[in-house]
């Protein structure tokens, strides 16, 4: 997406976005060699994830669901005996 297209899309999103509506957010990301980690972000509202910069990289942090926690536990248990 070119810069002009991205700016037009964002302008439309800003018009449509209703900050009074709870639990909604818009996050736009695109490659940008001048931004930390080579990735730039714009947000409207409060995303359900935490966008952070760490060691020059953009990271997304969110709470794990119970299902994801179970999957990670099963994966770790399966792989714990494979080394050695």
MODELLER restraints for C-alpha pairs under 7 A, 6 or more apart:
rsr = mdl.restraints
at = mdl.atoms
rsr.add(forms.Gaussian(group=physical.xy_distance, feature=features.Distance(at['CA:19:A'], at['CA:45:A']), mean=6.19, stdev=0.5))
rsr.add(forms.Gaussian(group=physical.xy_distance, feature=features.Distance(at['CA:24:A'], at['CA:45:A']), mean=6.50, stdev=0.5))
rsr.add(forms.Gaussian(group=physical.xy_distance, feature=features.Distance(at['CA:25:A'], at['CA:44:A']), mean=5.50, stdev=0.5))
rsr.add(forms.Gaussian(group=physical.xy_distance, feature=features.Distance(at['CA:25:A'], at['CA:45:A']), mean=4.59, stdev=0.5))
rsr.add(forms.Gaussian(group=physical.xy_distance, feature=features.Distance(at['CA:25:A'], at['CA:46:A']), mean=5.55, stdev=0.5))
rsr.add(forms.Gaussian(group=physical.xy_distance, feature=features.Distance(at['CA:25:A'], at['CA:47:A']), mean=5.08, stdev=0.5))
rsr.add(forms.Gaussian(group=physical.xy_distance, feature=features.Distance(at['CA:26:A'], at['CA:43:A']), mean=5.55, stdev=0.5))
rsr.add(forms.Gaussian(group=physical.xy_distance, feature=features.Distance(at['CA:26:A'], at['CA:44:A']), mean=5.09, stdev=0.5))
rsr.add(forms.Gaussian(group=physical.xy_distance, feature=features.Distance(at['CA:26:A'], at['CA:45:A']), mean=6.69, stdev=0.5))
rsr.add(forms.Gaussian(group=physical.xy_distance, feature=features.Distance(at['CA:26:A'], at['CA:47:A']), mean=7.00, stdev=0.5))
rsr.add(forms.Gaussian(group=physical.xy_distance, feature=features.Distance(at['CA:27:A'], at['CA:41:A']), mean=6.86, stdev=0.5))
rsr.add(forms.Gaussian(group=physical.xy_distance, feature=features.Distance(at['CA:27:A'], at['CA:42:A']), mean=5.77, stdev=0.5))
rsr.add(forms.Gaussian(group=physical.xy_distance, feature=features.Distance(at['CA:27:A'], at['CA:43:A']), mean=4.53, stdev=0.5))
rsr.add(forms.Gaussian(group=physical.xy_distance, feature=features.Distance(at['CA:27:A'], at['CA:44:A']), mean=6.62, stdev=0.5))
rsr.add(forms.Gaussian(group=physical.xy_distance, feature=features.Distance(at['CA:28:A'], at['CA:41:A']), mean=5.56, stdev=0.5))
rsr.add(forms.Gaussian(group=physical.xy_distance, feature=features.Distance(at['CA:28:A'], at['CA:42:A']), mean=5.18, stdev=0.5))
rsr.add(forms.Gaussian(group=physical.xy_distance, feature=features.Distance(at['CA:28:A'], at['CA:43:A']), mean=6.41, stdev=0.5))
rsr.add(forms.Gaussian(group=physical.xy_distance, feature=features.Distance(at['CA:29:A'], at['CA:39:A']), mean=6.74, stdev=0.5))
rsr.add(forms.Gaussian(group=physical.xy_distance, feature=features.Distance(at['CA:29:A'], at['CA:40:A']), mean=5.49, stdev=0.5))
rsr.add(forms.Gaussian(group=physical.xy_distance, feature=features.Distance(at['CA:29:A'], at['CA:41:A']), mean=4.46, stdev=0.5))
rsr.add(forms.Gaussian(group=physical.xy_distance, feature=features.Distance(at['CA:29:A'], at['CA:42:A']), mean=6.56, stdev=0.5))
rsr.add(forms.Gaussian(group=physical.xy_distance, feature=features.Distance(at['CA:30:A'], at['CA:39:A']), mean=5.74, stdev=0.5))
rsr.add(forms.Gaussian(group=physical.xy_distance, feature=features.Distance(at['CA:30:A'], at['CA:40:A']), mean=5.51, stdev=0.5))
rsr.add(forms.Gaussian(group=physical.xy_distance, feature=features.Distance(at['CA:30:A'], at['CA:41:A']), mean=6.81, stdev=0.5))
rsr.add(forms.Gaussian(group=physical.xy_distance, feature=features.Distance(at['CA:31:A'], at['CA:38:A']), mean=5.74, stdev=0.5))
rsr.add(forms.Gaussian(group=physical.xy_distance, feature=features.Distance(at['CA:31:A'], at['CA:39:A']), mean=4.59, stdev=0.5))
rsr.add(forms.Gaussian(group=physical.xy_distance, feature=features.Distance(at['CA:31:A'], at['CA:40:A']), mean=6.24, stdev=0.5))
rsr.add(forms.Gaussian(group=physical.xy_distance, feature=features.Distance(at['CA:32:A'], at['CA:38:A']), mean=4.88, stdev=0.5))
rsr.add(forms.Gaussian(group=physical.xy_distance, feature=features.Distance(at['CA:32:A'], at['CA:39:A']), mean=5.03, stdev=0.5))
rsr.add(forms.Gaussian(group=physical.xy_distance, feature=features.Distance(at['CA:32:A'], at['CA:40:A']), mean=5.72, stdev=0.5))
rsr.add(forms.Gaussian(group=physical.xy_distance, feature=features.Distance(at['CA:36:A'], at['CA:56:A']), mean=4.99, stdev=0.5))
rsr.add(forms.Gaussian(group=physical.xy_distance, feature=features.Distance(at['CA:36:A'], at['CA:57:A']), mean=5.79, stdev=0.5))
rsr.add(forms.Gaussian(group=physical.xy_distance, feature=features.Distance(at['CA:36:A'], at['CA:58:A']), mean=6.89, stdev=0.5))
rsr.add(forms.Gaussian(group=physical.xy_distance, feature=features.Distance(at['CA:37:A'], at['CA:56:A']), mean=5.26, stdev=0.5))
rsr.add(forms.Gaussian(group=physical.xy_distance, feature=features.Distance(at['CA:37:A'], at['CA:57:A']), mean=4.16, stdev=0.5))
rsr.add(forms.Gaussian(group=physical.xy_distance, feature=features.Distance(at['CA:37:A'], at['CA:58:A']), mean=5.99, stdev=0.5))
rsr.add(forms.Gaussian(group=physical.xy_distance, feature=features.Distance(at['CA:49:A'], at['CA:60:A']), mean=6.29, stdev=0.5))
rsr.add(forms.Gaussian(group=physical.xy_distance, feature=features.Distance(at['CA:49:A'], at['CA:61:A']), mean=5.62, stdev=0.5))
rsr.add(forms.Gaussian(group=physical.xy_distance, feature=features.Distance(at['CA:49:A'], at['CA:62:A']), mean=4.76, stdev=0.5))
rsr.add(forms.Gaussian(group=physical.xy_distance, feature=features.Distance(at['CA:50:A'], at['CA:60:A']), mean=5.66, stdev=0.5))
rsr.add(forms.Gaussian(group=physical.xy_distance, feature=features.Distance(at['CA:50:A'], at['CA:61:A']), mean=4.97, stdev=0.5))
rsr.add(forms.Gaussian(group=physical.xy_distance, feature=features.Distance(at['CA:50:A'], at['CA:62:A']), mean=6.19, stdev=0.5))
rsr.add(forms.Gaussian(group=physical.xy_distance, feature=features.Distance(at['CA:51:A'], at['CA:58:A']), mean=6.97, stdev=0.5))
rsr.add(forms.Gaussian(group=physical.xy_distance, feature=features.Distance(at['CA:51:A'], at['CA:59:A']), mean=5.81, stdev=0.5))
rsr.add(forms.Gaussian(group=physical.xy_distance, feature=features.Distance(at['CA:51:A'], at['CA:60:A']), mean=4.78, stdev=0.5))
rsr.add(forms.Gaussian(group=physical.xy_distance, feature=features.Distance(at['CA:51:A'], at['CA:61:A']), mean=6.47, stdev=0.5))
rsr.add(forms.Gaussian(group=physical.xy_distance, feature=features.Distance(at['CA:52:A'], at['CA:58:A']), mean=5.71, stdev=0.5))
rsr.add(forms.Gaussian(group=physical.xy_distance, feature=features.Distance(at['CA:52:A'], at['CA:59:A']), mean=5.19, stdev=0.5))
rsr.add(forms.Gaussian(group=physical.xy_distance, feature=features.Distance(at['CA:52:A'], at['CA:60:A']), mean=6.39, stdev=0.5))
rsr.add(forms.Gaussian(group=physical.xy_distance, feature=features.Distance(at['CA:53:A'], at['CA:59:A']), mean=5.95, stdev=0.5))
